[in-house]
Amino acid sequence: DEFIKLSSHALEHIERTLGALEHDALDVQLAGDVLTLSFDDGVRFVVNAHSAAGQIWMAAGRTAWHFDWVPERERWVASKNGDELMGTLARSVGGKLGVDVSL
């Protein structure tokens, strides 16, 4: 299934990239189709592939996004506001850690 392939690739990329940060305040765990980012202050960000909706969902703090795959852009984009998954997550994590993050 194309959705599973694309979403798995995105989650694995995020896990590898954020895991390589080696930042003491961040723990990155991928279990199946759920990626959990745990910060040392107890805050968690969750990114998961939602097969039934065909979307990647992200919750960070009190904000949530639903990203759809946009083939012509080759990006996961939130139709609600145009946010892109990798950029949104990089800004959210970077802001939380106080470092520049690039996904």
Secondary structure, DSSP 8 states (H G I E B T S, - for coil): -HHHHHHHHHHHHHHHHHHTT--TTEEEEEETTEEEEEETTS-EEEEEEETTTTEEEEEETTEEEEEEEETTTTEEEETTT--BHHHHHHHHHHHHHTS----
